[in-house]
Amino acid sequence: MTSVVSAKRYHSKVEVRWSDMDAFQHINHARMVTLLEEARIPFLFSDDCPTKALRSGCVLADLHVKYKGQLRHEDTPLDIAMWITQLRAVDFTVEYEVRGAGAAPDSPPAVVATTQLAAFDIDTQRLRRLSQAERDYLALWTA
């Protein structure tokens, strides 16, 4: 997996595994959700990222996935573009556009998705406020 930053969108290249395919040779829905998660890891949880503390406390509050085209194993690596569409005190929403390998960046995405993530304190089992450093980093990616 490789990652690139461009115009307020974080791009991750994610490899499609043969096991990600369903009986119709499309990427299975559950596997697509996993591929979105794999793209999100370098965006939010890498060691040099101000949001790395979310690795020890972040919950998925909401998820929406819309399929506008098919993606197959031949479309690997997927280009998954991500940015922030909502930033609040304890949570934020990541929006995604997924395109197959070689697709033009301005071409229609095959998949669009959103995930609402909330900062969570494992010790107290409660939501926590995002730190100023976390908010500042996320604000860099707000569309």
C-alpha positions in Angstrom: 0.0 0.0 0.0 1.3 3.4 -0.9 0.0 6.8 0.0 0.1 10.2 -1.7 -1.2 13.6 -0.7 -2.9 15.9 -3.3 -5.3 18.9 -3.1 -6.9 18.3 0.3 -7.4 14.7 -0.6 -5.3 11.9 0.9 -4.8 9.1 -1.6 -4.0 5.5 -0.6 -3.2 2.8 -3.1 -4.7 -0.5 -1.7 -4.0 -3.9 -3.3 -7.0 -6.1 -4.0 -6.6 -9.7 -2.9 -8.1 -12.6 -4.7 -10.0 -13.4 -1.5 -11.7 -9.9 -1.8 -13.8 -11.2 -4.7 -17.3 -12.6 -4.5 -18.9 -15.3 -6.7 -19.6 -12.7 -9.4 -15.9 -11.6 -9.5 -16.7 -8.2 -7.9 -15.2 -7.0 -4.7 -17.4 -8.3 -1.9 -19.2 -5.6 0.2 -17.6 -6.7 3.5 -14.2 -6.7 1.8 -14.8 -3.2 0.4 -15.4 -2.0 4.0 -12.0 -3.6 5.0 -10.2 -2.0 2.0 -11.6 1.4 3.2 -10.2 0.7 6.6 -6.8 -0.3 5.2 -6.7 3.0 3.3 -7.7 5.0 6.4 -4.8 3.6 8.5 -1.9 5.6 7.0 -4.2 8.7 6.8 -5.1 8.7 10.5 -3.0 6.2 12.5 0.6 6.4 11.2 3.4 7.2 13.7 4.0 10.7 12.3 0.4 11.6 12.2 -1.1 14.0 14.9 -4.1 11.7 15.1 -2.0 8.6 16.0 -3.5 8.6 19.5 -6.8 7.5 17.9 -5.1 4.1 17.4 -5.9 3.4 21.1 -9.4 4.8 21.1 -11.5 5.3 18.0 -14.9 3.9 17.3 -16.8 3.7 14.0 -20.2 5.4 14.6 -21.7 5.3 11.1 -20.9 3.8 7.7 -22.4 4.3 4.3 -21.2 2.7 1.1 -22.7 3.3 -2.4 -21.6 1.3 -5.5 -21.7 3.3 -8.7 -19.7 0.8 -10.8 -18.0 -2.5 -10.4 -14.5 -3.1 -9.2 -12.7 -6.4 -9.9 -9.3 -7.9 -9.1 -7.9 -6.5 -12.3 -8.5 -2.9 -10.9 -5.8 -3.3 -8.3 -4.3 -1.3 -6.8 -7.4 0.8 -5.9 -7.0 4.5 -5.6 -8.9 5.5 -2.4 -9.2 9.3 -2.0 -10.2 10.5 1.5 -11.0 13.9 3.1 -13.0 15.2 6.1 -16.5 16.5 5.5 -17.5 17.1 9.1 -15.4 17.9 12.1 -17.0 18.2 15.6 -15.8 18.1 19.2 -15.6 14.3 19.6 -16.2 13.0 16.0 -15.5 13.5 12.4 -16.6 12.1 9.0 -14.3 10.8 6.4 -15.6 10.7 2.8 -14.1 8.3 0.3 -14.0 8.0 -3.5 -12.7 4.6 -4.8 -11.3 4.2 -8.4 -9.6 1.3 -10.1 -6.0 1.4 -11.1 -5.3 3.8 -14.0 -8.6 5.6 -13.7 -8.3 9.4 -14.2 -8.6 11.3 -10.9 -11.6 13.3 -12.3 -13.4 10.2 -13.6 -16.6 9.0 -11.8 -15.7 6.9 -8.8 -16.9 3.3 -8.7 -17.6 3.5 -4.9 -18.3 6.5 -2.7 -18.5 6.0 1.1 -18.5 7.9 4.4 -17.5 6.8 7.9 -18.2 8.7 11.0 -15.4 8.1 13.6 -15.5 9.2 17.2 -12.6 9.6 19.7 -13.0 7.1 22.5 -11.3 6.7 25.9 -10.9 3.0 26.5 -10.2 3.3 30.2 -13.3 5.3 31.0 -15.4 3.7 28.2 -16.6 7.1 27.1 -16.2 9.4 24.1 -13.5 12.0 24.5 -12.9 15.4 22.9 -10.5 15.5 20.0 -7.2 17.3 21.0 -6.3 20.6 19.4 -3.5 18.8 17.4 -6.0 16.2 16.2 -8.5 18.9 15.2 -5.8 20.9 13.4 -4.7 17.9 11.4 -8.2 16.9 10.4 -9.0 20.5 9.5 -6.2 20.4 6.9 -8.3 17.8 5.0 -11.7 19.5 5.3 -13.3 20.0 1.9 
